[in-house]
Amino acid sequence: MSSHFGPAFHVEKEKHSIAIELEGALLLSRNFFPYFLLIALEAGGPLRALLLLLSYPLSLLFKLILDENVALHMMIFISTAGLMVSDVKAVAKATLPRFFLQELRRSTYEVFAKCGGKKYVVTCLPRVMVEPILREYLDVDHVISTELRVFGGRCLGLVAPPGIMAGSRRFTALMEAHGTDRMIDFGIGAAFTAQPFLSLCLEERRRRWREGAVTYAHLLLYIALSSGQIFFNKPLIFHDGRLVARPGPSDFAIILLWFPLGVLLAIFRILVGLILPSNLGLFGAAATGFRIRAQFPTACHISGPPQVTAAPEKSGTLYVCNHQTLLDPVIISTVLQRKISAVTYSLSRFSELVSPIPTVRLTRDRCKDGAMMRPLLDQGDLVVCPEGTTCREPYLLRFSPLFAEITDVVEPVAVRAYGTMFYGSTVRGHKWLDSFFFLMNPSPAYQLDFLEPVFGCQKSKYDVANHIQRLIGEAIGFKCTNFTRKDKYRMLAGHDGVDTRS
């Protein structure tokens, strides 16, 4: 890192201020298309996203023969015109952060994070798209960005004065935001472009960027993020959106071409699950490209101190697993090759209809739910996901202790689900399509790790819940948290997660 920035960037930065350009300096790439596509898709719908994709060659032409700002005007108009500002903000808060953080240039960000004074970020992107991410995750004090025209709470798709935040406009806006006679300590901008705002900085550097280097650098950063080597002002635990990968033009074109085939494949996989008997479920899944791997304990001994108990009454087994998708209980049933009932906190009518195993809705009333689960366990095996909602990142939400009140013996199951195109969960989208989208992936995969049975005798229900959460977390390398379903929905959607849609 020293070769990039020089010795001045390594001494007493704790109280120094910094101004940095977002595109090309703080981010690896100057390609804005994926972010506008995500806004168009998640806030506007697939037809708007398709229109933006079809306009991409025209935007490239504008960049070559006219100006980059003309192409930016066009992308802003197509992706935001007519949308509610609240919807754009919701996507910017729930969907964009993961893609922005994965695109961070690590060496530049480390310098930026060490500066403890005022932090300024300048960008030509609309404020409504970038401000939630920069303030919440990067602890930015001032965002110098493009403003959009709004009427009646809707975006007009037009840029408000003074226009696209570029060139001398950045200098003027940064000078007004800084508001003192003292210069900013450090400034970092992209190379090969004029950056007048850097003249307000005592020490300036320019970052070189190559589009061809983005893929490898992105991979290194993703590994660092996953291993916890890079720390943001706030860890990224929850995010929304259907797309797994950053949607460049070619990537999104491939997704669109795959979509009709994916729909047919998902329908076929559902029919296979409904028609085939339990003992043929694994073969049927493998035949459709659905990879399922399971690991069972080599020795069956009780986790924790030995307990001396009377012979348990004849009843089913209670399986407790972390929650990845709505298919978790179905996959457990498939691996065990027998029908297992599942209790869920929220399930659409469509999901109930296509489920190959019995499902029961919980009411979130502990007394009623406990009375409902006991007879089910007496009748046979039962699966419960005590987190109450899914989490895509390597974190476990707080486990509800309800299952520990039902029986003294539980079998923990650590679950990992993988998809290459679509996520099988959503907050703002149509939840009844969650399982369908996951089954549309070309080669979805599940990894199950059946852990040793745990006795809860002589322990409080809260101790049992925390112990099982810790066991599952250790098995798959997830960190345990105290976050709940309410926390997730408040962060991503601004409500408590009560969704009446089916």
C-alpha positions in Angstrom: 0.0 0.0 0.0 2.9 2.4 0.6 3.9 2.3 -3.0 0.5 3.7 -3.9 0.2 6.5 -1.5 3.6 7.5 -0.2 4.7 8.2 3.4 2.4 11.1 4.0 -0.5 8.7 4.1 1.0 6.7 7.0 1.5 9.3 9.7 -1.1 10.5 12.2 -4.1 10.0 10.0 -6.5 9.7 13.0 -7.6 13.3 12.9 -7.1 14.1 9.2 -9.8 14.8 6.8 -10.1 13.2 3.4 -12.0 13.7 0.1 -12.2 10.8 -2.3 -13.9 10.1 -5.6 -16.2 7.1 -5.5 -16.0 5.8 -9.0 -12.6 4.7 -10.1 -10.9 5.5 -6.8 -12.8 4.1 -3.9 -14.5 1.6 -6.2 -12.7 -0.7 -8.5 -14.8 0.1 -11.6 -16.3 3.2 -13.2 -19.1 1.1 -14.7 -22.4 2.4 -13.3 -24.6 0.2 -15.3 -25.1 -2.6 -12.7 -26.3 -0.2 -10.0 -28.8 1.4 -12.3 -29.9 -2.0 -13.4 -30.5 -3.1 -9.9 -32.6 0.0 -9.2 -34.6 -0.6 -12.4 -35.2 -4.3 -11.7 -35.9 -4.1 -7.9 -37.9 -0.9 -7.8 -39.3 -0.8 -11.4 -39.6 -4.4 -12.5 -38.2 -6.7 -15.2 -39.5 -4.7 -18.2 -37.8 -1.5 -17.1 -34.6 -3.5 -16.5 -34.9 -5.0 -20.0 -35.3 -1.5 -21.5 -32.2 -0.3 -19.7 -30.2 -3.3 -21.0 -31.4 -2.6 -24.6 -30.3 1.0 -24.2 -26.8 0.0 -23.1 -25.2 0.0 -26.6 -26.6 3.5 -27.1 -25.0 4.6 -23.8 -21.7 3.3 -25.0 -22.1 5.2 -28.2 -22.8 8.4 -26.3 -19.7 7.9 -24.2 -17.6 7.6 -27.4 -18.9 10.4 -29.5 -20.5 12.8 -27.0 -19.8 12.7 -23.3 -20.1 10.3 -20.4 -22.6 12.6 -18.7 -25.0 12.2 -21.6 -25.0 8.4 -21.1 -25.5 9.0 -17.4 -28.5 11.2 -18.0 -30.0 8.4 -20.1 -29.4 5.7 -17.5 -30.9 7.9 -14.8 -34.0 8.6 -16.8 -34.7 5.0 -17.8 -34.0 3.5 -14.3 -35.8 6.1 -12.1 -38.5 8.0 -14.1 -41.9 7.5 -12.5 -40.6 5.5 -9.5 -41.5 6.5 -6.0 -38.5 8.0 -4.2 -39.2 5.8 -1.2 -38.9 2.7 -3.5 -35.5 3.9 -4.9 -34.3 4.6 -1.3 -35.5 1.2 -0.2 -33.5 -0.6 -2.9 -30.5 1.6 -2.2 -30.6 0.6 1.4 -31.4 -3.1 1.1 -29.9 -4.3 -2.2 -27.1 -2.0 -3.4 -24.8 -2.1 -0.3 -23.6 -5.7 -1.0 -22.5 -4.9 -4.5 -20.9 -1.6 -3.6 -18.9 -3.1 -0.7 -17.7 -5.9 -2.9 -16.4 -3.4 -5.4 -14.4 -1.4 -2.9 -10.7 -1.0 -3.7 -9.1 -2.5 -0.6 -5.9 -0.4 -0.4 -7.8 2.9 -0.9 -10.5 2.0 1.6 -8.0 1.2 4.3 -6.5 4.7 3.9 -10.0 6.2 3.9 -11.0 4.3 7.0 -8.0 5.3 9.0 -8.7 9.0 8.5 -10.6 10.1 11.6 -11.5 13.6 10.5 -14.3 14.7 8.2 -14.8 12.3 5.3 -16.1 13.6 1.9 -17.1 11.4 -1.0 -17.7 13.0 -4.5 -19.6 11.1 -7.1 -21.7 11.7 -10.2 -24.2 9.1 -9.1 -27.6 10.3 -7.7 -27.6 11.0 -4.0 -30.6 8.8 -3.4 -28.6 5.8 -4.7 -25.4 6.2 -2.8 -26.0 8.2 0.4 -27.5 5.4 2.5 -24.6 3.1 1.8 -21.8 5.7 2.3 -23.2 7.0 5.6 -24.3 3.7 7.1 -21.3 1.4 6.1 -18.4 3.8 5.4 -19.1 6.5 8.0 -19.0 9.3 5.5 -19.8 12.8 6.7 -20.6 14.5 3.5 -21.8 13.1 0.1 -21.2 15.4 -2.9 -23.5 13.9 -5.5 -26.0 14.5 -8.3 -29.5 15.5 -7.2 -32.7 14.3 -9.0 -35.9 16.2 -9.7 -38.8 15.0 -7.7 -42.6 15.8 -8.0 -45.3 14.3 -5.7 -42.8 11.9 -4.2 -41.9 10.4 -7.6 -38.6 10.7 -9.5 -39.0 12.6 -12.8 -35.8 10.9 -14.2 -34.3 14.3 -14.6 -31.2 15.9 -13.0 -31.7 18.9 -10.7 -29.5 22.0 -10.9 -26.5 22.3 -11.0 -26.6 19.1 -13.1 -24.4 16.0 -13.1 -21.8 16.4 -10.3 -18.6 16.4 -12.3 -15.7 18.7 -13.1 -15.8 22.2 -11.6 -19.2 21.5 -10.0 -17.4 19.1 -7.6 -15.0 21.8 -6.7 -17.8 24.3 -5.8 -19.9 21.8 -3.9 -16.9 20.4 -1.9 -15.8 23.9 -1.0 -19.3 24.8 0.2 -19.6 21.5 2.2 -16.1 21.9 3.8 -17.0 25.5 4.8 -13.6 26.5 6.4 -10.5 28.2 5.3 -8.4 25.1 6.2 -7.7 22.8 3.3 -8.7 19.1 3.4 -5.7 16.9 4.4 -5.9 14.1 1.8 -7.6 13.8 -1.6 -7.8 10.7 -3.8 -9.2 10.7 -7.3 -9.2 8.4 -10.4 -6.3 8.8 -12.8 -6.7 9.9 -16.5 -9.5 12.4 -15.6 -9.4 16.0 -14.5 -10.3 16.4 -10.8 -10.6 20.0 -9.8 -11.8 19.1 -6.3 -8.3 17.8 -5.5 -7.0 21.3 -5.5 -8.7 21.7 -2.2 -6.6 19.0 -0.7 -3.1 19.4 0.8 -2.0 15.9 -0.3 -3.5 14.4 -3.5 -3.2 11.0 -5.2 -4.7 9.5 -8.2 -5.7 5.8 -8.4 -5.2 3.9 -11.7 -7.9 1.5 -12.7 -8.2 -1.2 -15.3 -11.5 -2.8 -16.1 -9.7 -6.1 -16.8 -8.3 -6.1 -13.2 -11.7 -5.9 -11.6 -12.6 -9.5 -11.6 -9.5 -10.7 -9.7 -9.5 -7.8 -7.3 -13.2 -8.3 -6.7 -12.5 -12.0 -5.8 -9.8 -11.0 -3.3 -12.0 -8.5 -1.7 -14.9 -10.9 -1.5 -12.7 -13.4 0.3 -11.5 -10.7 2.7 -15.0 -9.6 3.4 -16.2 -13.2 4.0 -13.3 -13.9 6.4 -13.8 -10.8 8.4 -10.5 -9.2 7.5 -12.1 -5.9 6.4 -14.2 -4.1 9.0 -16.8 -1.5 8.0 -18.5 1.0 10.2 -21.3 -1.6 10.3 -21.1 -5.2 9.2 -23.3 -6.3 6.3 -25.6 -8.9 7.8 -28.9 -8.3 5.9 -29.5 -7.5 2.3 -32.2 -8.0 -0.2 -32.7 -8.5 -4.0 -33.1 -11.6 -6.2 -29.8 -11.5 -8.1 -26.7 -13.3 -6.6 -24.0 -11.8 -8.9 -23.3 -8.3 -9.9 -25.4 -7.8 -13.0 -23.2 -6.5 -15.8 -24.8 -6.2 -19.3 -23.6 -9.6 -20.5 -24.5 -11.2 -17.1 -28.0 -9.9 -17.1 -28.5 -10.9 -20.8 -27.5 -14.4 -19.8 -30.0 -14.3 -17.0 -32.8 -13.2 -19.3 -32.0 -16.0 -21.8 -31.9 -18.5 -19.0 -35.2 -17.3 -17.4 -37.7 -19.3 -19.5 -35.6 -22.4 -19.2 -35.3 -21.8 -15.5 -39.1 -21.5 -15.1 -39.5 -24.9 -16.9 -36.8 -26.5 -14.8 -38.3 -25.2 -11.5 -41.7 -26.6 -12.5 -40.1 -29.9 -13.3 -38.2 -30.0 -10.0 -41.4 -29.3 -8.1 -43.2 -32.1 -9.9 -40.4 -34.5 -9.2 -40.6 -33.7 -5.5 -44.3 -34.2 -5.5 -44.5 -37.4 -7.5 -41.5 -39.5 -6.5 -41.6 -41.4 -3.2 -39.3 -40.4 -0.4 -36.7 -43.1 -1.0 -36.2 -41.8 -4.6 -36.0 -38.1 -3.8 -32.2 -37.8 -3.8 -32.0 -39.6 -7.2 -34.7 -37.3 -8.6 -33.0 -34.2 -7.4 -29.7 -35.3 -8.8 -31.3 -36.0 -12.2 -32.4 -32.4 -12.4 -29.0 -30.9 -11.4 -30.0 -30.3 -7.8 -26.9 -31.2 -5.7 -27.6 -32.4 -2.1 -24.8 -33.5 0.2 -25.3 -34.6 3.8 -22.9 -35.6 6.6 -24.0 -37.6 9.7 -22.2 -37.9 13.0 -19.7 -40.8 13.1 -20.4 -41.4 16.8 -23.7 -40.7 18.5 -23.0 -39.4 21.9 -24.7 -36.6 23.9 -23.4 -33.1 23.6 -22.6 -31.6 27.0 -22.3 -33.3 30.4 -23.7 -36.9 30.6 -27.3 -37.0 31.8 -29.0 -39.9 33.6 -32.6 -40.0 32.4 -35.4 -42.4 32.2 -36.2 -44.0 28.9 -37.9 -41.4 26.8 -41.5 -41.8 25.7 -42.1 -43.0 22.2 -42.3 -39.9 19.9 -40.8 -38.4 16.9 -37.5 -36.6 16.5 -37.3 -32.9 16.6 -34.8 -31.5 14.1 -33.6 -27.9 14.7 -31.9 -26.2 11.8 -30.7 -22.7 10.8 -32.8 -21.1 8.1 -31.5 -20.6 4.5 -34.6 -21.0 2.3 -38.1 -22.3 2.6 -36.8 -25.6 1.2 -34.8 -26.4 4.4 -37.3 -28.9 5.9 -38.0 -30.4 2.4 -34.3 -31.1 1.9 -34.0 -32.6 5.4 -36.9 -34.9 4.6 -35.4 -35.8 1.3 -32.0 -36.8 2.9 -33.7 -38.8 5.6 -36.0 -40.5 3.0 -39.1 -40.1 5.0 -42.0 -37.6 5.4 -41.3 -35.1 8.1 -43.7 -32.3 9.2 -42.4 -28.7 9.3 -43.6 -25.8 11.3 -42.9 -22.3 9.9 -43.5 -18.8 11.0 -44.7 -17.6 7.6 -45.7 -19.5 4.5 -47.7 -18.5 1.5 -50.6 -20.6 0.1 -48.6 -21.4 -3.0 -45.7 -22.7 -1.0 -48.1 -24.9 1.0 -49.6 -26.2 -2.2 -46.3 -27.3 -3.8 -44.7 -28.6 -0.6 -44.1 -32.4 -0.7 -44.2 -32.5 3.1 -46.9 -31.5 5.7 -46.5 -27.9 6.8 -48.1 -26.0 9.8 -48.1 -22.3 10.3 -47.1 -20.9 13.7 -49.0 -18.0 15.2 -46.1 -16.4 17.1 -48.1 -17.0 20.3 -45.8 -19.2 22.4 -48.6 -20.9 24.3 -50.6 -21.7 21.2 -47.6 -22.7 19.1 -46.3 -25.0 21.9 -49.7 -26.7 22.2 -49.7 -27.1 18.4 -46.2 -28.6 18.1 -46.5 -31.3 20.9 -49.1 -33.4 19.1 -47.2 -33.1 15.8 -44.1 -34.4 17.5 -46.1 -37.3 19.1 -47.2 -38.3 15.6 -43.8 -38.3 14.0 -40.7 -36.3 13.2 -40.7 -32.5 13.1 -38.5 -29.8 11.7 -38.3 -26.3 13.1 -36.2 -23.2 12.1 -36.0 -21.2 15.3 -34.4 -18.1 13.6 -37.8 -17.3 12.2 -36.4 -15.9 9.0 -33.5 -16.3 6.6 -30.1 -14.7 6.6 -27.9 -14.8 3.5 -24.6 -13.8 5.1 -22.6 -16.1 7.5 -24.5 -15.1 10.6 -27.0 -16.9 12.8 -30.0 -14.9 14.2 -31.2 -15.5 17.7 -32.8 -18.9 18.2 -36.3 -18.8 19.7 -36.4 -21.1 22.8 -39.8 -22.5 21.9 -38.5 -25.8 20.6 -36.7 -26.4 23.9 -40.1 -26.4 25.7 -41.4 -29.2 23.5 -38.9 -32.0 24.1 -35.7 -32.7 26.0 -33.9 -34.2 23.1 -33.2 -32.3 19.8 -31.0 -33.0 16.8 -29.3 -29.9 15.4 -28.8 -29.7 11.6 -26.4 -27.2 10.1 -27.7 -26.1 6.7 -26.0 -24.3 3.8 -27.8 -23.4 0.5 -26.1 -22.2 -2.7 -27.5 -20.6 -5.8 -25.6 -19.0 -8.7 -28.3 -16.8 -10.2 -31.2 -16.2 -7.8 -31.7 -16.0 -4.1 -34.5 -18.1 -2.6 -35.5 -15.4 -0.1 -36.8 -11.8 -0.3 -38.1 -9.0 1.9 -39.6 -6.5 -0.5 -40.4 -8.9 -3.4 -43.0 -11.6 -3.8 -42.3 -14.1 -1.0 -44.6 -16.8 -2.5 -42.0 -17.1 -5.3 -39.0 -17.7 -3.0 -38.7 -21.4 -3.5 -39.5 -21.1 -7.2 -36.7 -18.7 -7.7 -34.2 -20.9 -5.9 -35.3 -23.9 -8.0 -34.7 -21.8 -11.1 -31.0 -21.8 -10.5 -29.1 -23.9 -13.0 -27.4 -26.0 -10.3 -28.6 -25.3 -6.8 -26.9 -27.0 -4.0 -27.6 -27.9 -0.3 -25.1 -29.0 2.3 -26.5 -30.6 5.5 -24.5 -31.4 8.6 -26.5 -33.5 11.0 -24.9 -33.0 14.5 -25.0 -35.2 17.5 -28.2 -35.2 19.6 -28.4 -32.7 22.4 -30.1 -33.4 25.7 -31.7 -30.3 27.4 -32.4 -31.9 30.8 -31.5 -29.8 33.8 -30.9 -26.7 31.5 -33.1 -23.7 30.9 -34.8 -23.4 27.5 -32.7 -20.3 26.8 -29.4 -22.1 27.5 -30.5 -24.9 25.2 -31.4 -22.5 22.4 -28.1 -20.6 22.7 -26.1 -23.9 22.9 -27.7 -25.3 19.8 -27.2 -21.9 18.0 -23.5 -22.1 18.9 -23.1 -25.7 17.8 -24.6 -25.0 14.4 -22.5 -21.8 14.0 -19.3 -23.7 14.8 -20.2 -26.5 12.3 -20.6 -24.1 9.3 -18.4 -21.2 10.4 -21.3 -18.8 11.0 -21.2 -16.1 13.7 -23.9 -16.1 16.3 -25.9 -12.8 16.8 -28.8 -11.6 18.9 -30.6 -10.2 15.8 -34.2 -11.2 15.3 -36.7 -11.3 12.5 -38.0 -7.9 13.6 -34.5 -6.4 13.4 -34.1 -7.7 9.8 -37.3 -6.3 8.5 -36.8 -3.0 10.3 -33.4 -2.6 8.7 -34.5 -3.7 5.2 -38.1 -2.6 4.9 -38.9 -0.3 7.8 -41.5 -2.5 9.4 -41.7 -5.5 11.8 -42.1 -8.1 9.2 -45.8 -8.6 9.3 -46.6 -9.4 5.6 -50.1 -10.3 4.6 -49.2 -11.1 1.0 -49.5 -14.7 -0.1 
